[in-house]
Amino acid sequence: MADAHFLYALIPVLIPAGSGLFGVALGGILTSWNQRKERRERFISDQLREFYAPMLGIRERLRAKGEVRLKVSKAARTAWPREIGEAPEAREQLSPQYEKIIEYENQQLKEELIPLYSQMLNLFTAKMHLTEASTRTHFGALVEFVEMWERSLRGALPRAVTEQVGANEDILMPFYADLETNFERLQAALKPSISRRKCT
């Protein structure tokens, strides 16, 4: 009987104490969960800002320059026969102007385009820790592409070897697709947290 009285007397003390301990435990779990979530969002933000966005920026710049190059080449192929057809005697006068197009493109390739690919490779190397596993599988293709062009531009790749191994941008197409896919996926993963921040 005395034991029952003792237990009844303890109930008013144990309930608040138990509730307090439960509250502390729940608060700790929620805090830990929020901290993990914030760290994950910060990592995704770093991935986008320091790797995927700069890589896609370089890629888009290369693509835009390639489109301009094709546009100029197409226009030159159309204009050259027409100009020569209208004035065959002007061939010698016009040839240097058209040759300048090729000279410009060769110089641009050496001084601007290949350095942009090298910049991509340097960024990939420096920010490897921010890449997704699917992106890392394309590292070798980028190294190969840059290496082949470096050798070719330095005259360290004979024509017969170039024809066999080449430096074709087609090997980078899966890499470019992966960059775009991961960029969009990571952006989508951050959108809910950005929306929440704007509302608060």
C-alpha positions in Angstrom: 0.0 0.0 0.0 2.8 2.4 0.9 4.5 1.4 -2.4 1.4 2.4 -4.4 1.2 5.7 -2.6 4.8 6.3 -3.4 4.2 5.6 -7.1 1.2 7.9 -7.2 3.3 10.6 -5.6 6.0 10.2 -8.2 3.7 10.4 -11.2 3.3 14.2 -11.1 7.1 14.4 -11.0 7.9 11.8 -13.6 5.5 13.0 -16.3 7.1 16.5 -16.6 10.6 15.1 -16.3 9.9 12.4 -19.0 8.3 15.1 -21.3 11.3 17.3 -20.8 13.7 14.5 -21.7 11.6 13.6 -24.7 11.5 17.3 -25.8 15.3 17.5 -25.5 15.9 14.3 -27.5 13.4 15.4 -30.2 15.0 18.8 -30.4 18.5 17.2 -30.8 17.2 15.0 -33.6 15.6 17.9 -35.4 18.7 20.1 -35.0 20.9 17.3 -36.3 18.6 16.7 -39.3 18.5 20.4 -40.1 22.3 20.7 -39.9 22.7 17.7 -42.2 20.2 19.2 -44.7 22.0 22.6 -44.6 25.4 20.9 -45.2 23.9 19.0 -48.2 22.4 22.2 -49.6 25.7 24.1 -49.1 27.5 21.3 -50.9 25.1 21.3 -53.8 25.4 25.1 -54.0 29.2 24.7 -54.2 28.9 22.1 -56.9 26.8 24.4 -59.0 28.8 27.6 -58.4 32.3 26.2 -58.5 32.1 23.4 -61.0 28.9 22.8 -63.1 28.1 26.5 -63.9 31.6 27.4 -64.9 32.0 24.2 -67.0 28.7 24.9 -68.8 29.7 28.5 -69.3 32.9 27.4 -71.1 31.0 24.8 -73.0 28.4 27.4 -74.2 31.2 29.8 -75.2 32.9 27.1 -77.3 29.5 26.1 -78.8 28.7 29.7 -79.8 32.1 30.2 -81.3 31.7 27.0 -83.3 28.4 28.2 -84.6 29.9 31.5 -85.7 32.8 29.6 -87.4 30.3 27.4 -89.3 28.2 30.4 -90.3 31.3 32.3 -91.7 32.5 29.1 -93.5 29.1 28.5 -95.1 28.9 32.2 -96.2 32.4 32.1 -97.6 31.7 28.9 -99.6 28.7 30.6 -101.1 30.3 34.0 -101.7 33.6 32.7 -103.2 32.3 31.0 -106.4 29.8 33.8 -106.9 32.5 36.5 -106.7 34.9 34.6 -108.9 32.1 33.8 -111.4 31.3 37.5 -111.7 34.9 38.6 -112.0 37.4 35.8 -112.7 40.2 38.3 -113.0 39.7 39.3 -109.4 40.8 35.8 -108.1 44.2 37.0 -107.1 42.9 40.1 -105.4 40.1 38.1 -103.5 42.1 35.0 -102.5 44.0 36.7 -99.7 40.8 38.0 -98.1 39.3 34.4 -98.1 42.6 33.0 -96.9 42.4 35.3 -93.9 39.3 33.4 -92.7 41.3 30.2 -92.5 44.3 32.0 -90.9 42.0 33.6 -88.3 40.4 30.2 -87.5 43.7 28.5 -87.1 45.0 31.3 -84.8 41.7 31.2 -82.8 42.0 27.4 -82.4 45.6 27.7 -81.1 45.3 30.8 -79.0 41.7 30.7 -77.7 39.8 27.5 -78.2 42.3 24.9 -77.1 43.2 27.0 -74.0 39.4 27.0 -73.2 39.4 23.2 -73.3 42.6 23.3 -71.1 40.7 25.6 -68.7 37.9 23.0 -68.5 40.5 20.3 -67.7 42.2 22.4 -65.0 38.8 23.2 -63.4 37.9 19.5 -63.5 41.2 18.6 -61.9 40.9 21.3 -59.2 37.3 20.7 -58.4 37.1 16.9 -58.7 35.7 16.7 -55.1 32.6 18.6 -56.3 31.7 16.3 -59.2 29.1 13.6 -59.3 30.3 10.0 -60.0 28.7 10.1 -63.5 30.7 13.2 -64.3 34.0 11.7 -63.2 33.7 8.9 -65.7 34.3 11.5 -68.5 37.6 12.9 -67.1 39.7 10.6 -69.3 38.0 11.7 -72.5 38.7 15.3 -71.7 42.3 14.6 -70.9 42.7 12.7 -74.1 41.0 15.4 -76.2 43.2 18.2 -74.8 46.4 16.1 -75.0 45.8 15.2 -78.7 45.3 18.8 -79.6 48.3 20.0 -77.6 50.5 17.4 -79.3 49.0 18.3 -82.7 49.6 22.0 -82.3 53.2 21.5 -81.2 53.8 19.3 -84.2 54.3 16.2 -82.0 51.6 14.2 -83.8 52.5 13.0 -87.3 49.6 13.2 -89.8 49.3 9.4 -90.1 49.0 9.1 -86.3 46.5 12.0 -86.2 44.3 10.2 -88.7 44.3 7.1 -86.5 43.8 8.7 -83.1 42.5 12.2 -83.9 41.1 14.8 -81.6 37.4 14.7 -82.4 35.0 16.6 -80.1 32.5 13.8 -80.5 34.2 12.0 -77.7 33.2 14.9 -75.4 29.4 14.8 -76.3 28.5 12.4 -73.5 30.5 14.6 -71.0 28.6 17.7 -72.2 25.2 15.8 -71.8 26.2 14.8 -68.3 27.1 18.3 -67.3 23.7 19.6 -68.4 21.8 16.8 -66.7 23.6 17.2 -63.4 23.4 21.0 -63.5 19.6 20.8 -64.0 19.1 18.1 -61.4 21.2 20.0 -58.8 19.4 23.2 -59.5 16.1 21.5 -59.1 17.3 20.0 -55.7 18.0 23.5 -54.4 14.8 25.2 -55.6 12.6 24.2 -52.6 15.1 25.6 -50.1 15.4 28.8 -52.1 11.6 29.2 -52.1 11.5 28.6 -48.3 14.1 31.3 -47.7 12.2 33.8 -49.8 9.0 33.1 -47.8 10.7 33.7 -44.4 
